[in-house]
Amino acid sequence: MLLDTGPLVAFLNRRDAYHAWACAELARVRPPLRTCEPVLAEACHLVGVTAGGPGAVLELVARGLVTAPFRVQDEAAALGALVAKWADVPMSLADACLVRMAEQAPDETVMTLDSDFRIYRTRGRHVLRVVMPPDR
């Protein structure tokens, strides 16, 4: 499972509208969840005002529940091509990393709250497998 920012933030923030959904979905997944450093940076920023804040994100990484094996530097050209291709959406760096990770591991599913993942395609034409709340 590839983890996007939204479910990570919802899981850590009890006041988030998708907290219960994120907890239920994450309980079904066997760790570790794979993500990228841009997702971790976004999550740390967004949970900065909640109890635990960035430390809660980093604790999930320290415990091995979330891993970030993807290296932006190694994939900069491919990420640049994705960001350019989807500039009209627009695609964030975190989204580009997750799409690239999905290209590299086509059996992976992206857990997200971002409906843009219904638009994105891998290798130009393959629909991404996503898990998201039904109202997204």
N, C-alpha and C positions, 0 to 999 in steps of 0.2 A: 504494500500500500504506500502510495506517495501522498504526503501530507502537505496541504496548503495552509496559508496563514489563518484563514477564517475559522476552520474547525479547531485549530490549536488555541486561538484566542478564546473561542467560545467554551472550550473545555476548561480553561483556566479562570474564566470570568463567570461567576455564578449569576450575575445580572444580565448576561448576554442572552438575547432571545433564542439562540440556538444551543444554549448550554446543555439542556437535557438531550437534544439530538446528538450533539458531539460526544457526550458521555456514553450514550447507548451505542453509537457506531464504533467508538474507540474500544469499548469493552468487547466487541466482536472480533477485533483484529489482534493477531498475535504479533507482539513487538519483535524487533524494532520497526517503527515506521520510518521510511526514508524521506528525506527532504533536502533542502539546500540552505546554504547560509543566508541568501537574501530573504527566505521565508522566516528564518530565525530572527534576523534583524528587524523585519516588519513586526513580527509577533512581540519581540522585546519592546519595541516602540509603543505598540498598541496596548500592551498590558502594563505599561509603565505606571499607571495611576491605580491599578488594582492591587489588592493584597498579594504580596509575594513578588509582584512585578516581574522584571526581567529575570530575577533569580529563579522564579518558578519555571520559566522556559529552560534556563540553563540546567536546572535540576533534572528535568526530563532527559536532557542530553547526557548529563553526568551518570545517570542511572542506566543509560543504554536503551531507554524506551523510544527515543528518537535519535536517528543518526543523520549526519549530513555528509555523505561520502562524495557528493558532486563537487567538482572544482570549476569555478567560473573561468579561471585562467586557462584551463585545458580546453574549454569549449567556447572561448570568446568569439571565434568566427561563426560558429553555428548559432550561437545566441544572437549575434548581430544580425544574421540573416533572418532569424525568426522575428526579432523586434521590428525589422524593416518590413517584413512581409505583413505583419499584423499591426502596422502603425495606425491604421484607421480605427482599431478597437479602442484604445491603444493597449499594447501588451507591456506589462511591467517586466522587470528583470526576473522577479520571482516566478512569474507565470512562464516566462521563456525557459527558465531552468527546469521547471516541472514538465513542460512540453518536451524539452530535450531529453529529460530522464525517461519519459514515456516512450520516446523514439528508441532509446537504447534498451529498454525493457518493455516490449509491447504487451506483455501479459499483466503489467501493473495497472492498478486503478488509482485515479487521483481522488482523494477525499477533499472536497472543497465546498465553499459557499458561493463561489464566483461563477455566475452563469456564462461568463466568457469561455469557460472550458467546454461548453456545448458548441461553441463556434470554432475553436481552434482545431486544427487537424495536424496529424503527424505525417511527415513525408508528403505533405501537400493534399492528401485525400483521405487518410484514415481517421475515423472518429475516435476520440479519446474515450476510454472507459472511465466513468465518473461515478462517485457516490456523493449525493447532495440531498438536502431536504426537498421534499416534493414541491414546496412552494417557491423554490428557486428556479 
